[in-house]
Amino acid sequence: MKLWVLRHGEAEPHGVRPDPERVLTVHGREEVLRSAGRLMGEPLRVIYASPYVRAQQTAQLVREALGFEPELITVDWLTPDTRPTDVPKHLKDQDDVLLVSHNPLVGSLLGLLQHGHLQQPEQVQTAGLAELEGDLPLAGAMKLESLKHP
């Protein structure tokens, strides 16, 4: 199984509007497009995204940059407050998946999938893209192939 995890691009500051409604900045959009370029030629089958506006914008930019035809799938299990241990159960029987989400979930999920626990989260900047590979999306069962920042 191949799994990519993308943190949304830079968003407007906290307090401008409610957190779920924060939008990408111009710089954030540029970051996302640079990260999207790393997905060119990859065999993506599905893109799951958080319902938060900045994650939706990020996923849509990736979709457009790649010419990815299937619709985005918006899920409530990719929000910032989701427990990382809840995510793998949604990925059973899937392959070639892109998740678009937020910190702290992104860093904690990457640590969980690699190490099997939450004590070693990865540090992921905005629009950071991780590529993982493994037989199953289980705690400690995947290898981090790369983590690239724009």
C-alpha positions, -999 to 999 in steps of 0.1 A, spaced: 0 0 0 12 35 -8 -1 64 13 6 101 9 -2 125 37 -3 162 29 -6 190 54 -26 220 41 -7 250 28 -2 282 49 -35 297 61 -45 331 73 -37 337 110 -57 323 139 -84 347 150 -93 362 116 -123 338 114 -133 305 131 -106 279 126 -126 256 103 -132 286 80 -96 298 76 -84 301 40 -51 296 23 -28 326 18 -13 333 -16 20 318 -3 0 288 9 -14 282 -25 21 284 -40 34 259 -14 6 234 -23 13 236 -60 50 229 -54 40 198 -33 15 188 -59 43 186 -84 59 158 -64 27 137 -69 29 139 -107 29 104 -122 20 88 -89 -9 62 -91 -34 81 -69 -68 64 -67 -85 86 -41 -81 119 -23 -96 122 12 -97 157 28 -107 174 60 -138 195 58 -119 226 70 -117 252 42 -79 253 40 -77 215 36 -105 216 9 -86 243 -10 -54 224 -7 -70 191 -20 -87 210 -48 -54 226 -59 -37 192 -60 -66 177 -79 -65 204 -105 -27 203 -108 -27 166 -114 -58 165 -136 -72 140 -111 -108 133 -123 -125 115 -93 -142 139 -69 -126 147 -36 -140 128 -6 -146 150 24 -143 131 57 -147 142 93 -119 119 104 -91 142 91 -97 172 113 -70 186 136 -85 170 167 -89 135 153 -71 108 173 -44 94 150 -53 58 161 -88 64 145 -74 70 110 -60 36 99 -94 18 103 -107 40 74 -79 29 51 -85 -8 51 -86 -24 16 -73 9 1 -42 16 -20 -27 47 -35 -44 72 -12 -38 109 -5 -49 123 29 -51 161 32 -52 172 68 -37 193 96 -13 193 125 -12 179 151 -29 149 133 -5 148 104 27 146 125 12 122 150 -3 99 123 31 97 106 48 87 139 21 62 147 23 44 113 61 42 114 68 35 151 36 21 164 31 48 191 25 85 195 57 95 212 77 103 180 55 126 158 71 139 127 76 177 123 56 187 92 56 222 78 27 236 58 22 218 25 46 191 38 41 159 18 49 124 33 50 92 13 46 59 32 46 24 21 37 -9 37 15 -40 35 -12 -25 57 -20 9 72 -14 -3 108 5 12 137 41 5 132 36 -13 99 45 14 74 79 29 63 83 66 57 98 67 22 100 105 21 89 137 38 93 168 16 86 204 24 80 230 -3 
